[in-house]
Amino acid sequence: MDNISQERVRLSVAEARALAMQALGVLAGSGDDVEKSYGYLVIAIKPDLLGPLVDYRRELSETIARIKATPRQPGVAEIRIPSGRAFLERARNLREGIVIDRRIYDALLALPDGQ
């Protein structure tokens, strides 16, 4: 057994999270080579296999609301959640449309259906 499994290690919450992220990176292949400091790991979860989807969505919405309700530091307009801006932009683009170059528009129209 290696040293880490033989002795009890005490970590702060931040250290434990950092170690967990590093462990996922190693799992993704970043630990194979000293020169390589990256890896790719994709995890897909189907929440409704673990419980009712309505409960998952409600609890996630409540968690995001609690995060966004955190008191802000001076000069901070809002607390942003990853992908939040992208979701807002997508909704706006679906509602208002997007502007594209005329040549691109014409080229798209010239494509055969289904291409």
N, CA and C of each residue as an Amber inpcrd file, in Angstrom:
protein
   345
   0.8340000  -1.1960000   0.0000000   0.0000000   0.0000000   0.0000000
   0.8730000   1.2500000   0.0000000   0.4240000   2.2860000  -0.6530000
   1.2020000   3.5180000  -0.6820000   0.9670000   4.3120000   0.5980000
   1.7980000   5.3210000   0.8190000   1.7490000   6.1020000   2.0580000
   0.3970000   6.7450000   2.3040000  -0.2280000   7.2520000   1.2500000
  -1.4880000   7.9720000   1.4420000  -2.5960000   7.0470000   1.9310000
  -2.5640000   5.7770000   1.5510000  -3.6040000   4.8630000   2.0180000
  -3.2560000   4.2530000   3.3710000  -2.0050000   4.3370000   3.8150000
  -1.5850000   3.7590000   5.0900000  -1.7830000   4.7130000   6.2570000
  -1.7530000   5.9980000   6.0010000  -1.8760000   6.9500000   7.0880000
  -3.1200000   7.8040000   6.9090000  -3.6190000   8.2940000   8.0220000
  -4.8000000   9.1450000   7.9760000  -4.3840000  10.5480000   7.5690000
  -5.0670000  11.1020000   6.5680000  -4.7440000  12.4310000   6.0660000
  -5.9020000  13.3580000   6.4060000  -5.5620000  14.4870000   7.0150000
  -6.5960000  15.4700000   7.3370000  -6.4820000  16.6170000   6.3550000
  -7.5730000  16.9330000   5.6970000  -7.5900000  17.9930000   4.7040000
  -8.6760000  19.0000000   5.0390000  -8.4180000  20.2460000   4.6940000
  -9.4780000  21.2400000   4.7980000 -10.4790000  20.9660000   3.6740000
 -11.6250000  21.5890000   3.7520000 -12.6240000  21.4190000   2.6970000
 -12.0520000  21.8440000   1.3490000 -11.3560000  22.9780000   1.3190000
 -10.7790000  23.4650000   0.0590000  -9.7390000  22.4830000  -0.4690000
  -8.9000000  21.9520000   0.4220000  -7.8910000  20.9760000  -0.0070000
  -8.5370000  19.7040000  -0.5190000  -9.6190000  19.2840000   0.1350000
 -10.3140000  18.0660000  -0.2960000 -10.9250000  18.2570000  -1.6800000
 -11.5110000  19.4260000  -1.9130000 -12.0810000  19.7030000  -3.2410000
 -10.9910000  19.7530000  -4.3040000  -9.8810000  20.3900000  -3.9770000
  -8.7730000  20.4760000  -4.9260000  -8.2420000  19.0850000  -5.2510000
  -8.1190000  18.2430000  -4.2370000  -7.6400000  16.8760000  -4.4670000
  -8.6380000  16.0880000  -5.3140000  -9.9250000  16.2850000  -5.0590000
 -10.9460000  15.5950000  -5.8510000 -10.8640000  16.0130000  -7.3170000
 -10.6760000  17.3080000  -7.5730000 -10.5490000  17.7810000  -8.9560000
  -9.2920000  17.2100000  -9.6080000  -8.2030000  17.1630000  -8.8540000
  -6.9670000  16.5940000  -9.3860000  -7.1550000  15.1110000  -9.6890000
  -7.8600000  14.3980000  -8.7950000  -8.1080000  12.9700000  -9.0130000
  -8.9300000  12.7490000 -10.2760000  -9.9110000  13.6010000 -10.5270000
 -10.6870000  13.4840000 -11.7650000  -9.8040000  13.7730000 -12.9750000
  -8.8980000  14.7320000 -12.8440000  -7.9670000  15.0250000 -13.9300000
  -7.0760000  13.8350000 -14.2370000  -6.5880000  13.1650000 -13.1990000
  -5.7580000  11.9680000 -13.3970000  -6.5830000  10.8820000 -14.0730000
  -7.8210000  10.7340000 -13.6370000  -8.7120000   9.7530000 -14.2570000
  -8.9060000  10.0480000 -15.7440000  -8.8870000  11.3360000 -16.0830000
  -9.0730000  11.7510000 -17.4740000  -7.7890000  11.6650000 -18.2850000
  -6.6870000  11.3210000 -17.6390000  -5.4560000  11.1240000 -18.3840000
  -4.3820000  12.1500000 -18.1570000  -4.6110000  13.1400000 -17.2850000
  -3.6060000  14.1850000 -17.1150000  -2.4080000  13.7290000 -16.2930000
  -2.5090000  12.6000000 -15.6040000  -1.4110000  12.1450000 -14.7690000
  -0.4830000  11.1650000 -15.4510000  -0.7200000  10.8680000 -16.7260000
   0.0810000   9.8730000 -17.4380000   1.4870000  10.3430000 -17.7670000
   1.6860000  11.6450000 -17.8800000   2.9440000  12.1780000 -18.3750000
   3.2590000  13.4820000 -17.6350000   4.4940000  13.6390000 -17.2060000
   4.8910000  14.8440000 -16.4830000   4.6870000  16.0950000 -17.3300000
   4.8890000  15.9820000 -18.6320000   4.7530000  17.1290000 -19.5390000
   3.2930000  17.4660000 -19.8310000   2.3780000  16.5530000 -19.5670000
   0.9650000  16.7430000 -19.8970000   0.2120000  17.1540000 -18.6330000
  -0.3840000  18.3290000 -18.6510000  -1.1070000  18.8030000 -17.4690000
  -2.6010000  18.9580000 -17.7470000  -3.1020000  18.2490000 -18.7100000
  -4.5200000  18.3500000 -19.0390000  -5.0770000  16.9650000 -19.3440000
  -6.3690000  16.8540000 -19.3110000  -7.0740000  15.6270000 -19.6660000
  -8.5230000  15.9830000 -19.9100000  -9.2600000  15.0650000 -20.4390000
 -10.6670000  15.3110000 -20.7250000 -11.5060000  14.2310000 -20.0630000
 -12.4580000  14.6400000 -19.2840000 -13.3620000  13.7150000 -18.6210000
 -14.7690000  14.2660000 -18.7890000 -15.6370000  13.4970000 -19.3870000
 -17.0170000  13.9160000 -19.5870000 -17.8940000  13.0000000 -18.7400000
 -18.7190000  13.5940000 -17.9150000 -19.6280000  12.8440000 -17.0720000
 -21.0430000  13.2650000 -17.4510000 -21.8380000  12.3090000 -17.8410000
 -23.2350000  12.5890000 -18.1820000 -24.1240000  11.8930000 -17.1470000
 -25.0510000  12.6380000 -16.6030000 -25.9380000  12.1040000 -15.5720000
 -27.3780000  12.3330000 -16.0130000 -28.1680000  11.3120000 -15.8770000
 -29.5980000  11.4190000 -16.1700000 -30.3030000  11.5330000 -14.8120000
 -30.5920000  12.7660000 -14.3710000 -31.0850000  12.9750000 -13.0060000
 -32.3180000  12.1540000 -12.6390000 -33.2030000  11.9120000 -13.5970000
 -34.4330000  11.1990000 -13.2490000 -34.2060000   9.7090000 -12.9770000
 -32.9950000   9.2140000 -13.1770000 -32.6790000   7.8450000 -12.7610000
 -32.4160000   7.7830000 -11.2600000 -32.1110000   8.9440000 -10.6660000
 -31.7660000   9.0000000  -9.2520000 -32.9360000   9.4660000  -8.3830000
 -33.9460000  10.0260000  -8.9920000 -35.1020000  10.5220000  -8.2600000
 -36.0130000  11.2670000  -9.2060000 -37.1570000  11.7170000  -8.7130000
 -38.0920000  12.4330000  -9.5720000 -37.4630000  13.7070000 -10.1550000
 -37.6210000  13.9000000 -11.4530000 -37.0420000  15.0490000 -12.1390000
 -37.5820000  16.3670000 -11.5850000 -38.8450000  16.3930000 -11.2250000
 -39.4400000  17.6200000 -10.6890000 -38.7440000  18.0210000  -9.3870000
 -38.3890000  17.0380000  -8.5540000 -37.6810000  17.3330000  -7.3060000
 -36.2820000  17.8590000  -7.5910000 -35.5910000  17.2410000  -8.5350000
 -34.2450000  17.6850000  -8.9100000 -34.2720000  19.1330000  -9.3790000
 -35.1980000  19.4330000 -10.2790000 -35.2730000  20.7940000 -10.8120000
 -35.6030000  21.8070000  -9.7200000 -36.5210000  21.4560000  -8.8220000
 -36.8970000  22.3580000  -7.7320000 -35.6970000  22.6000000  -6.8080000
 -35.0260000  21.5240000  -6.4140000 -33.8920000  21.6700000  -5.4970000
 -32.7350000  22.4270000  -6.1390000 -32.4870000  22.1960000  -7.4200000
 -31.4280000  22.9270000  -8.1130000 -31.7810000  24.4100000  -8.2150000
 -33.0390000  24.7110000  -8.5300000 -33.4780000  26.1090000  -8.5940000
 -33.3330000  26.7880000  -7.2370000 -33.6630000  26.0820000  -6.1620000
 -33.5210000  26.6380000  -4.8160000 -32.0500000  26.8780000  -4.4820000
 -31.1810000  25.9560000  -4.8800000 -29.7450000  26.1130000  -4.6260000
 -29.1990000  27.3250000  -5.3650000 -29.5670000  27.4680000  -6.6330000
 -29.1080000  28.6180000  -7.4130000 -29.6270000  29.9180000  -6.8050000
 -30.8740000  29.9200000  -6.3560000 -31.4410000  31.1220000  -5.7310000
 -30.6730000  31.4810000  -4.4620000 -30.2890000  30.4760000  -3.6470000
 -29.5030000  30.7480000  -2.4390000 -28.1350000  31.3210000  -2.7920000
 -27.5050000  30.7690000  -3.8190000 -26.1890000  31.2650000  -4.2390000
 -26.2960000  32.7150000  -4.6960000 -27.2980000  33.0010000  -5.5230000
 -27.4520000  34.3530000  -6.0650000 -27.8760000  35.3590000  -4.9930000
 -28.4190000  34.8650000  -3.8720000 -28.8380000  35.7460000  -2.7760000
 -27.6810000  36.0600000  -1.8220000 -26.5190000  35.5050000  -2.0740000
 -25.3460000  35.7700000  -1.2310000 -25.0400000  37.2630000  -1.2550000
 -24.7390000  37.8510000  -0.0850000 -24.3860000  39.2800000  -0.0710000
 -23.1910000  39.5440000  -0.9970000 -23.2890000  40.6260000  -1.7460000
 -22.2600000  40.9570000  -2.7290000 -21.2100000  41.8900000  -2.1420000
 -20.0360000  41.7900000  -2.6780000 -18.9670000  42.7240000  -2.3360000
 -19.2580000  44.0520000  -3.0370000 -18.7230000  45.1450000  -2.5270000
 -18.9130000  46.4380000  -3.1970000 -18.4370000  46.3700000  -4.6510000
 -19.2450000  46.8960000  -5.5460000 -18.8980000  46.9150000  -6.9590000
 -19.3390000  45.6790000  -7.7270000 -19.9140000  44.6970000  -7.0530000
 -20.3820000  43.4830000  -7.7280000 -21.8780000  43.6300000  -7.9910000
 -22.2480000  43.6830000  -9.2580000 -23.6540000  43.9080000  -9.6270000
 -24.5140000  42.6680000  -9.4150000 -23.9570000  41.5060000  -9.7260000
 -24.7300000  40.2750000  -9.5640000 -23.7850000  39.0920000  -9.3910000
 -24.3070000  38.0380000  -8.8030000 -23.5570000  36.7920000  -8.6920000
 -23.9990000  35.9320000  -9.8610000 -23.0280000  35.5870000 -10.6960000
 -23.3490000  34.8350000 -11.9060000 -23.1050000  33.3520000 -11.6990000
 -23.9210000  32.5620000 -12.3550000 -23.8310000  31.1100000 -12.3280000
 -23.2830000  30.6660000 -13.6850000 -22.3870000  29.6650000 -13.7140000
 -21.8900000  29.1960000 -15.0170000 -23.0380000  28.8890000 -15.9790000
 -22.9050000  29.3530000 -17.1850000 -23.8740000  29.1920000 -18.2860000
 -25.0820000  30.1080000 -18.1690000 -25.2000000  30.8520000 -17.0870000
 -26.3600000  31.7310000 -16.9200000 -26.4880000  32.7400000 -18.0390000
 -25.3860000  33.4070000 -18.3790000 -25.4180000  34.3970000 -19.4670000
 -25.7460000  33.7360000 -20.7950000 -25.2000000  32.5540000 -21.0290000
 -25.4690000  31.8450000 -22.2890000 -26.9490000  31.4950000 -22.4170000
 -27.5720000  31.0820000 -21.3070000 -29.0060000  30.7630000 -21.3580000
 -29.8250000  32.0100000 -21.6660000 -29.4470000  33.1460000 -21.0530000
 -30.1670000  34.3990000 -21.3230000 -29.9920000  34.8330000 -22.7710000
 -28.7650000  34.7210000 -23.2920000 -28.5160000  35.1000000 -24.6910000
 -29.2760000  34.1930000 -25.6470000 -29.3170000  32.9130000 -25.3500000
 -30.0520000  31.9770000 -26.2110000 -31.5340000  32.3430000 -26.2440000
 -32.1120000  32.6080000 -25.0880000 -33.5260000  32.9950000 -25.0310000
 -33.7690000  34.2690000 -25.8270000 -32.8680000  35.2580000 -25.6710000
 -33.0110000  36.5080000 -26.4200000 -32.8850000  36.2630000 -27.9190000
 -31.9070000  35.4510000 -28.3310000 -31.7120000  35.1640000 -29.7500000
 -32.9110000  34.4240000 -30.3420000 -33.4970000  33.5180000 -29.5940000
 -34.6860000  32.8190000 -30.0810000 -35.8640000  33.7760000 -30.2330000
 -35.9290000  34.7320000 -29.3200000 -37.0290000  35.7040000 -29.3450000
 -36.8160000  36.7700000 -30.4160000 -35.5830000  37.3000000 -30.5140000
 -35.3220000  38.4470000 -31.3850000 -34.6140000  38.0910000 -32.6830000
 -34.0410000  36.8930000 -32.7570000 -33.2610000  36.5110000 -33.9290000
 -31.8200000  36.9840000 -33.8020000 -30.9980000  36.6510000 -34.8030000
 -29.6000000  37.0670000 -34.7970000 -29.2650000  37.7620000 -36.1080000
 -28.2270000  38.5650000 -36.0910000 -27.7680000  39.2670000 -37.2920000
 -26.6000000  38.4760000 -37.8660000 -26.6940000  38.1370000 -39.1460000
 -25.5770000  37.4690000 -39.8150000 -25.2640000  38.1930000 -41.1120000
 -24.0690000  37.9990000 -41.5790000 -23.6180000  38.6030000 -42.8310000
 -24.5000000  38.1200000 -43.9860000 -24.8140000  39.0050000 -44.9080000
 -25.6840000  38.6760000 -46.0430000 -25.1190000  37.5310000 -46.8840000
 -23.7870000  37.4940000 -47.0770000 -23.1770000  36.4190000 -47.8760000
 -23.3790000  35.0580000 -47.2110000 -23.2920000  35.0290000 -45.9020000
 -23.5270000  33.7630000 -45.1900000 -24.9800000  33.3500000 -45.3260000
 -25.8860000  34.2970000 -45.1830000 -27.3130000  34.0160000 -45.3320000
 -27.6120000  33.4530000 -46.7230000 -27.0660000  34.0960000 -47.7460000
 -27.2920000  33.6230000 -49.1190000 -26.6970000  32.2320000 -49.3250000
 -25.5150000  31.9840000 -48.7580000 -24.8760000  30.6710000 -48.8890000
 -25.7150000  29.6010000 -48.1990000 -26.3000000  29.9360000 -47.0520000
 -27.1610000  28.9810000 -46.3660000 -28.4170000  28.6700000 -47.1750000
 -28.9900000  29.7000000 -47.7880000 -30.1730000  29.4850000 -48.6160000
 -29.8660000  28.6350000 -49.8500000 -28.6260000  28.7150000 -50.3250000
 -28.2410000  27.9770000 -51.5170000 -27.9840000  26.4940000 -51.2400000
 -27.8550000  26.1170000 -49.9830000 -27.6310000  24.7050000 -49.6570000
 -28.8760000  23.8810000 -49.9710000 -28.6780000  22.6810000 -50.4730000
 -29.8510000  21.8030000 -50.6770000 -30.4690000  21.4600000 -49.3380000
 -31.7570000  21.1640000 -49.3200000 -32.4260000  20.7770000 -48.0890000
 -31.7350000  19.5850000 -47.4460000 -31.5540000  19.6750000 -46.1460000
 -30.9540000  18.5750000 -45.4050000 -29.4440000  18.5290000 -45.4640000
 -28.8040000  19.5200000 -46.0630000 -27.3370000  19.4970000 -46.1750000
 -26.7060000  20.3590000 -45.1120000
